[in-house]
Amino acid sequence: MGAWGTGSFENDDAANWIAELGTIVPDDLAQILVQAADYPSYLEAPASRIAVAAAEVVAALNGSPAQEAPPEIIKWTTARQTSTKELQALALRALERVRKNSELKDLWLEADGLNDWIAAIQDLQTRVAR
């Protein structure tokens, strides 16, 4: 049975991506965020979930990890220490796109969980912006 919840890590796509985080370099992180922010077509749910998880990494790099952040994120960010303004800006753009125009947003609308999901995304946006 798959994971499903409004939190950034409460889905299988994010869990699978986090499991591979050790092989990700900062440029890969930036590319994921750019694709989510600038992808010209409809942003599918899996890509949206991975973009949210990537934004959680940026928040952790900024010293504002989620309370439920997996240990892989803490390990990855500890090895890299600080974020960049560019990564921050990319993460914020990607989150805005996911929040306003993505399959993930539409799924939460259909599931009557949109308000809780938006609150979680806005909390993440605040933590990324710090």
C-alpha positions as semicolon CSV with decimal commas, in nm:
position;residue;x (nm);y (nm);z (nm)
1;M;0,000;0,000;0,000
2;G;0,135;0,342;-0,095
3;A;0,181;0,640;0,132
4;W;-0,060;0,928;0,090
5;G;-0,075;1,242;0,301
6;T;-0,041;1,618;0,278
7;G;0,312;1,621;0,418
8;S;0,612;1,651;0,189
9;F;0,730;1,299;0,270
10;E;0,391;1,125;0,287
11;N;0,401;0,978;-0,063
12;D;0,590;0,708;-0,246
13;D;0,745;0,938;-0,507
14;A;0,915;1,151;-0,241
15;A;1,019;0,843;-0,041
16;N;1,177;0,684;-0,347
17;W;1,356;1,007;-0,438
18;I;1,484;1,054;-0,081
19;A;1,619;0,698;-0,088
20;E;1,836;0,801;-0,386
21;L;1,940;1,137;-0,237
22;G;2,294;1,016;-0,173
23;T;2,355;1,011;-0,550
24;I;2,216;1,362;-0,605
25;V;2,448;1,662;-0,638
26;P;2,341;2,027;-0,603
27;D;2,322;2,067;-0,982
28;D;2,074;1,777;-0,997
29;L;1,868;1,946;-0,728
30;A;1,863;2,269;-0,927
31;Q;1,759;2,082;-1,243
32;I;1,464;1,917;-1,066
33;L;1,348;2,257;-0,941
34;V;1,394;2,426;-1,279
35;Q;1,190;2,155;-1,451
36;A;0,909;2,193;-1,200
37;A;0,913;2,570;-1,220
38;D;0,945;2,605;-1,597
39;Y;0,805;2,287;-1,751
40;P;0,579;2,414;-2,031
41;S;0,318;2,139;-2,007
42;Y;0,090;2,026;-1,727
43;L;0,303;1,929;-1,426
44;E;0,223;1,568;-1,336
45;A;0,187;1,455;-0,975
46;P;0,510;1,249;-0,952
47;A;0,723;1,541;-1,072
48;S;0,537;1,770;-0,832
49;R;0,599;1,543;-0,535
50;I;0,970;1,519;-0,617
51;A;0,991;1,898;-0,654
52;V;0,835;1,937;-0,309
53;A;1,087;1,691;-0,162
54;A;1,369;1,879;-0,336
55;A;1,240;2,205;-0,187
56;E;1,253;2,037;0,154
57;V;1,623;1,977;0,093
58;V;1,666;2,349;0,018
59;A;1,478;2,438;0,337
60;A;1,710;2,207;0,532
61;L;2,013;2,366;0,366
62;N;1,877;2,700;0,489
63;G;1,862;2,568;0,845
64;S;1,485;2,511;0,847
65;P;1,432;2,138;0,800
66;A;1,090;1,984;0,850
67;Q;1,042;1,820;1,188
68;E;0,973;1,495;1,006
69;A;1,269;1,529;0,767
70;P;1,416;1,189;0,686
71;P;1,772;1,127;0,809
72;E;1,891;1,115;0,446
73;I;1,811;1,486;0,411
74;I;1,996;1,577;0,729
75;K;2,299;1,372;0,618
76;W;2,297;1,524;0,267
77;T;2,262;1,882;0,388
78;T;2,523;1,842;0,661
79;A;2,778;1,747;0,396
80;R;2,692;2,057;0,191
81;Q;2,629;2,310;0,470
82;T;2,468;2,608;0,297
83;S;2,217;2,680;0,027
84;T;2,245;2,944;-0,240
85;K;2,010;3,226;-0,323
86;E;1,968;3,066;-0,667
87;L;1,850;2,736;-0,517
88;Q;1,619;2,925;-0,284
89;A;1,464;3,119;-0,572
90;L;1,426;2,802;-0,781
91;A;1,260;2,618;-0,494
92;L;1,015;2,902;-0,434
93;R;0,926;2,920;-0,805
94;A;0,879;2,543;-0,822
95;L;0,659;2,539;-0,512
96;E;0,445;2,820;-0,647
97;R;0,396;2,629;-0,971
98;V;0,309;2,308;-0,785
99;R;0,067;2,495;-0,558
100;K;-0,113;2,678;-0,837
101;N;-0,097;2,461;-1,148
102;S;-0,019;2,092;-1,112
103;E;-0,184;1,754;-1,110
104;L;-0,095;1,727;-0,743
105;K;-0,301;2,037;-0,665
106;D;-0,590;1,894;-0,867
107;L;-0,569;1,561;-0,685
108;W;-0,588;1,733;-0,348
109;L;-0,883;1,936;-0,472
110;E;-1,064;1,615;-0,571
111;A;-0,975;1,448;-0,241
112;D;-1,111;1,740;-0,035
113;G;-0,769;1,790;0,121
114;L;-0,668;2,103;-0,066
115;N;-0,667;2,339;0,233
116;D;-0,444;2,112;0,442
117;W;-0,211;2,052;0,148
118;I;-0,187;2,425;0,068
119;A;-0,107;2,497;0,434
120;A;0,176;2,241;0,419
121;I;0,314;2,394;0,097
122;Q;0,293;2,746;0,239
123;D;0,480;2,632;0,551
124;L;0,749;2,488;0,326
125;Q;0,763;2,811;0,124
126;T;0,819;3,003;0,447
127;R;1,097;2,768;0,555
128;V;1,266;2,788;0,212
129;A;1,253;3,169;0,216
130;R;1,432;3,200;0,554
